[in-house]
Amino acid sequence: MNVIKKTIRLRDGREIEIETGKLAKQADGSVVVKMGTTMLLATVVAAKDAKEGVDFMPLSVEYKEKYASAGRYPGGFLKREGRPNDSEILVSRLIDRALRPLFPEDYHAEVFVTVNLISADKNIMPDALAGLAASAALAVSDIPFNGPISEVRVARIEGEMVINPTFAELKTSDIDIMVAGTLDNIMMVEGEFKEVSEAEMLEAIKFAHEEIKIHCQAQLELMEETGKTVKREYCHETNDEQLREAVHNYCYDKCYEIAKTPSAKQERTDAFEALREEFIATLPEEEREEKTPLVIRYYHDVEKKAMRNLILNEGVRLDGRTTKDIRPIWCEVDYLPATHGSAVFTRGETQALTTVTLGTRLDMKAVDEVLVEGSEAFVLHYNFPPFSTGDAKPYRGTGRREIGHGNLALRALKYVVPKGEDNPYAVRVVSDILESNGSSSMATVCAGTLALMDAGIKIKKPVSGIAMGLISEGRDGRYAILSDILGDEDHLGDMDFKVTGTVDGITATQMDIKVDGLSFEVLENALEQARQGRLHIMGEMMKTLDAPREDLKPHAPRIVSMIIPGDFIGAVIGTGGKVIQEIQKTTGTTITITEQDGTGIVEIFGENKENMDKAFEWIKGITTVPEEGTIYTGKVVSILEFGAFVQILPGKEGLLHISELDWKKVEKVEDVLNIGDMVEVKLLEMDQKSGKMRLSRKALMEKPEGYVEPVRRPRPEGGSNDRGRGGRPDGRNGGRGNDRGPRRS
């Protein structure tokens, strides 16, 4: 083995080690990245040649966390890792978005990048190391790649910026941002914030880039030591320069005019396609089939150049707007009357229909990842059906893009959604994109805000979002920053920069750079233009609904909370859940109990107030300790020769002896009471150990004048007046059931 190692020292003294030459040596490139006891194995393999007809970069990135890395068993019947969870998909996307723009434009061979978490320190966040690992694997391979890159996470803790914080540190941070870049440029940004300013966000990005430079330098040295500075030769494109020139000469001016004429998306697409077909028709018939793929590629370049020059030369965009204009916006809330909350947000040709559903703790999303376990009370799901772009194809379910866009909207809104006692509900937001022509994720943020307020959720502040674009001529050339980009501007532009926030600061961001060379001056200008744009969008939203509704919808479920002593949790649940199931079945409610700090937090969830009150009183009765001298109205549950048992509270029965029925002598209990009767009694005595209770009816009646207390026979030694322990002929506890005191089930 020829093992080569490189060490990167972080500012706080921690070290990251990159090792190659020991594991997975048949891959084109393989490294192990180690920090503490966390280790990631990254491999990269590329096909020897491109497949026929492929004119794009077929990159596949997979990030996988092994449960064994943290000494855990996978869940499920098979007890093995299965399909990637949302977290793994999101990390895969972080790697992909940083790597993809740096492969040569004419390189079309399939490339497979695999990053596995093989050892896990439970306080180290491995996703911050995954991009570095993937890039290092490419660095020690002969695959053409214009890197290296690295990714780091930046947190701000008590005003201080920290690189790659621990799980514990991140909990106290107001900035959580992942930044990817090369030695010279920022390539990707993804993060969430607690209403920070544009300047603070830019400071975090600059701080990250200084660390990234160190990581990239270490990889260049590793590349040198492994002898991989020269990459493989390839030829994945066959070009016809004469045809390229012919396409440009015939189509450029016409493309420019189509781009300059404001039109709707489908109309504009049809016009561009018609022009392309017009040129193809000019080719000799015997050459058309052979040359059409090249024409399509060259025409795409002409269309891109015409649109970009129109913006740079005249400041005019495809739909006629200037660079700072926002498309027309209309909103509507309560559009779906049977939901708990709903909103429609339409901006230009992008439309989101969003709903809010309220649930209990039982509805919270369970999180069972390798390093993260627990539950999430707030979830957001984003759906992008093909009809939203006019595509005639089946909808195959949630894809990686949908998970990524949904996560961005979730990050944008989760800071303003109240937690804990301020909001006992599980909240699910679902955004269905009905039309799409640019930035449907930002439409989701806006529609989500309106739907939450329509549902009566007391969010801290409304949130709006905007997508920014960029057309540039290199680092020092002309550039134009575009507000509220169209789908075509995203596809043909150099940047997709999404920013969300309240009127007081940024809550989330996502940025992808498609070119080398983006100065911090451009970023600063883009952030300021984004701030102005999202405040305009916020103003339009507030015309529809400017604050959360005072109350939930009439048909929305309610939650009533109560705190009970921890010792009574078992009594409320009952053996095998018998008691709580009976309460739920009888009252038609859903009840959850959470133990916290030695107490039980009970939440009663239902739509009928009367039934919820009934469940509340039932639980209150179970958890109430009877007090001597207190008067109760109870139900007669059984009658014996010597008295009756009366239930004065749920699960708590006491003995009403025949001698305590009346001041006058009672021959038979049935002369006064029958099973099912309600009777008012006074608790005379309660044994604190056994829970047995002695009740009296006559104590609440006026004592007859001249009443003489009857002479009682002396109790036999070792015996009882009531034939048995507790006054029962069969010797059973007179209090019965739960009146021995609560017991955890």
Secondary structure, DSSP 8 states (H G I E B T S, - for coil): ---EEEEEE-TTS-EEEEEESSS-TTSSEEEEEEETTEEEEEEEEE-SS--TT--S--EEEEEEE-GGGGT----SSS-S--S--HHHHHHHHHHHHHHGGGS-TT--S-EEEEEEEEE--TTB-THHHHHHHHHHHHHTS-S--S---EEEEEEEETTEEEES-BHHHHTT-SEEEEEEE-SS-EEEEEEEEEEE-HHHHHHHHHHHHHHHHHHHHHHHHHHHHHT-SS----------HHHHHHHHHHHHHHHHHHHHS---HHHHHHHHHHHHHHHHTTS-HHHHHHHHHHHHHHHHHHHHHHHHHHHHHH---TTS--TT----EEEEES-STTSSEEEEEEETTEEEEEEEEEE-GGGSEEEE-SS-EEEESEEEEEE--GGGGT--S------HHHHHHHHHHHHHHHTTS--GGG--SEEEEEEEEEE-SS-HHHHHHHHHHHHHHHHT---SS--EEEEEEEEESSTTS-EEEEES--HHHHHHSSEEEEEEEETTEEEEEEEEE-SS---HHHHHHHHHHHHHHHHHHHHHHHTT--S--SS--TTS-EEEEEEEEGGGHHHHH-GGGHHHHHHHHHHT-EEEEEEETTEEEEEEEES-HHHHHHHHHHHHHHH----TT-EEEEEEEEEETTEEEEEEETTEEEEEEGGGS-SS--S-GGGT--TT-EEEEEEEEE-TTT--EEEESGGGS---TT----------TT--TTSSGGG-TT---SS-GGGG-----
